Amino acid sequence: MHYVLPQKHSDFEIVYYREAEGVTTINQDTYEIASDCLAVIPPNVEHDELLYWSKRVLYCRFSSSDGSVPLSGYVFLTKNRYSQDIYGILNRIIEENISRPPRYEEYIDLLVRQILLEIDRVSDKKKCLDVVARITEYIQNAYGENIDFERLSESYGYSLSRVRHIFRQEKNISIYQYLINVRMNEAKRYLKSTSLSVREIARRCGYKESNFVTMFNRRFGITPHQYRMRLNPGEGEQDVVIFSKDTE
């Protein structure tokens, strides 16, 4: 085991854990270290490192005189499909620094910029997926409430228009349509498995009764009451979950 005490640097640091296992704490956030994960730590950000074992770990420290580093904060990335590309660029930086051919410093500068762009692209993609996952989970838990998507988006550091874009991009459905789908399928579950009144089901699904009946009928071509009457639980008939991809 090897422990690096909490420390700060006046420059940037990239750490690529090619073959290693352990934990690291960056700015009070703790992450599990596994092979082919990496961390990018900006200047003056405290971090430590506890390695249970390691065979190959690459460190690269650099400074930026013009402030053009395309990262807004620290980054920790687990293994992904771009890991080999990033590892390859780091090895080229090492080779250039060892052999030092003509204008090697300029070339290393280009390689560092390239690796930062690769990391930033992967990091942004990961952030978008995390936001979509969080909003999806939030909707599934709070579908009966009046959800303020603008405030929800801002709480994750995005504008509503940005969240709408990345949600549709990842889910192939609008965020509002996804909410309706969850509500309607929860309504079907209530109608099938409970004796709750239509009014109560509407309330639990975030609707007034009249709006709920209209929406349910529009979606399934049948009223909630008719849907319940046609069910025959005695035969164990399984309900079909319908997810529409209608536009907003």
C-alpha positions, -999 to 999 in steps of 0.1 A, spaced: 0 0 0 12 35 -8 -4 67 6 2 102 -8 -6 128 18 -31 156 10 -14 182 -12 -19 211 -36 1 221 -67 6 254 -84 1 237 -118 -22 212 -134 -18 174 -129 -30 145 -150 -29 111 -133 -36 80 -154 -40 48 -135 -31 22 -162 -29 -7 -137 -39 2 -102 -65 -1 -75 -72 22 -45 -90 54 -36 -84 91 -41 -100 122 -26 -101 153 -47 -116 185 -32 -133 163 -5 -149 140 -31 -137 104 -29 -134 81 -59 -124 45 -64 -93 40 -84 -93 11 -110 -73 3 -141 -76 28 -170 -93 56 -150 -78 90 -147 -79 123 -128 -72 159 -139 -65 182 -110 -64 220 -115 -40 242 -95 -46 246 -58 -71 218 -55 -63 195 -25 -60 158 -32 -46 126 -18 -41 91 -30 -41 56 -14 -30 28 -38 -36 -8 -26 -14 -19 -55 -1 -5 -87 19 -16 -117 18 14 -139 6 50 -131 14 79 -154 17 115 -140 19 146 -161 21 181 -146 19 213 -167 11 250 -164 -10 273 -186 3 308 -192 -27 319 -213 -55 302 -192 -67 283 -223 -72 249 -205 -106 236 -216 -116 224 -181 -138 243 -156 -128 221 -126 -113 188 -116 -122 157 -135 -123 120 -126 -131 95 -153 -136 58 -151 -126 35 -179 -144 43 -212 -140 38 -249 -116 67 -252 -92 55 -225 -68 38 -249 -66 70 -270 -58 91 -239 -32 65 -227 -16 65 -261 -12 103 -261 4 102 -227 29 77 -238 38 99 -268 44 128 -244 67 106 -224 86 94 -256 90 130 -268 103 141 -234 129 113 -233 141 115 -269 138 153 -272 139 157 -310 139 191 -326 110 213 -314 98 186 -290 85 212 -265 61 226 -291 50 191 -300 44 182 -264 23 213 -260 1 202 -289 -2 167 -273 -12 182 -240 -39 203 -256 -51 173 -275 -54 151 -244 -73 179 -226 -97 182 -254 -103 145 -254 -108 145 -216 -132 175 -218 -153 158 -245 -156 126 -225 -162 145 -193 -190 166 -209 -207 135 -223 -205 119 -188 -220 150 -172 -249 150 -196 -256 113 -190 -255 118 -153 -279 147 -155 -303 127 -177 -301 98 -152 -308 121 -123 -337 138 -139 -351 104 -150 -349 91 -114 -364 124 -101 -394 121 -125 -400 85 -115 -401 94 -78 -419 128 -81 -443 122 -110 -473 132 -89 -459 166 -81 -459 198 -101 -423 196 -113 -405 229 -121 -381 217 -148 -364 251 -150 -354 251 -114 -345 214 -116 -322 221 -145 -306 250 -128 -299 229 -97 -277 207 -120 -259 236 -135 -278 237 -169 -304 258 -185 -338 243 -193 -331 245 -230 -299 226 -226 -315 199 -205 -344 195 -230 -318 191 -257 -296 165 -240 -326 146 -226 -342 142 -261 -307 133 -275 -302 105 -250 -338 93 -245 -352 100 -280 -382 116 -263 -389 150 -248 -387 155 -211 -423 165 -209 -435 135 -229 -414 112 -206 -432 127 -176 -466 120 -192 -455 84 -200 -445 78 -164 -478 93 -151 -500 73 -175 -483 40 -168 -485 46 -131 -522 54 -135 -526 20 -153 -509 3 -124 -532 19 -99 -562 10 -119 -552 -26 -122 -538 -33 -87 -558 -10 -64 -594 0 -57 -586 37 -55 -611 61 -70 -603 77 -104 -602 110 -86 -576 98 -61 -555 82 -89 -556 114 -108 -543 133 -78 -515 108 -72 -505 112 -108 -504 150 -107 -537 157 -125 -571 171 -118 -597 144 -125 -611 159 -157 -576 165 -172 -566 130 -162 -596 114 -179 -590 134 -210 -553 126 -211 -558 88 -204 -585 86 -231 -563 104 -256 -534 81 -249 -551 47 -247 -584 53 -265 -604 43 -234 -614 60 -202 -599 50 -168 -632 35 -157 -635 14 -189 -599 3 -186 -605 -10 -151 -638 -27 -161 -620 -46 -189 -593 -60 -167 -595 -96 -156 -569 -101 -128 -582 -136 -123 -565 -148 -155 -532 -131 -145 -532 -110 -176 -501 -89 -178 -505 -52 -185 -487 -38 -215 -466 -7 -207 -469 19 -235 -443 46 -239 -452 71 -266 -427 91 -285 -451 119 -295 -437 153 -299 -442 180 -272 
